[in-house]
């Protein structure tokens, strides 16, 4: 499992983020406080996109390629 902090802006940015995640078989969640949502779900991610302190949890051992592709969203 890998955890990284991310920042998501507007709807277009959220859609781009989800499109990248959907290219991979890994299960991914977003956590904000005690709330968890499916990181590949547009509706779920939109409930958190204006929140601060959002953490992406990737359920994979070595998601190096995915981490490289989401670099623009990492903080």
N, C-alpha and C positions, 0 to 999 in steps of 0.2 A: 504494500500500500504506500502511495506517495501523496503528500499533502503540500499544496502551494497556495499562497494568497493570490487572489485575482481581483481585478477591478473591471466592472462592466458598465459601459455608458448607456447610450440610447438603444433603441430597438434594433437598429441595423447592426450595431456592434454585438449585441446579444445573439442575433441570428448568425453572424459570422462565426462567433465562438462555438455555437451549437453545431454548425456545419462541420467545423474542424473535428469536434469530439465524435460526431457520428461517422467519421471515416475509420474509427477504431472499434474493435470488439470489446474493449475494456468497459466495465461498469464504472460510471463516474457520478459522484454526488457533489452538491454544493452545500456548505454549512454556513449558517450565519447565526451565531449564538446557539440556541438549542433547536433551531429549525434546520431540517435537512430536506433537500429536494433533488430530484433526478436532474443531473446536469445536462442531460440530452433532451429534456422536455422544455419546449419554448414557454409554455404557460408557467411551469415551475420556476424557471430561471427569471422570468419577468416579475415574479413576486419578490425577488431579492435584488434585482439589478441596480437599484438606487441605494442599497444598503452598504454600509462600510464594514470592513473586516469580514469579507467573504472568502471562504477557503474551499478550494477544489480538492476533492479526495478521489484519487484514481486507484481503482482496485486492480493493480497489476504490479509485477515485480520490477520491471525495467521499462517504463514508458518514455524512454529518452526521445524518440521521434515525436511523440505527442507533445512533450514539454517544449521541444524546439519550435513546434508549429504554433503553440499558444504563447510564445514569448511576449508578444505585444500586449497581452492581457495580464501578465504577471506583475506584481508589485513587490 
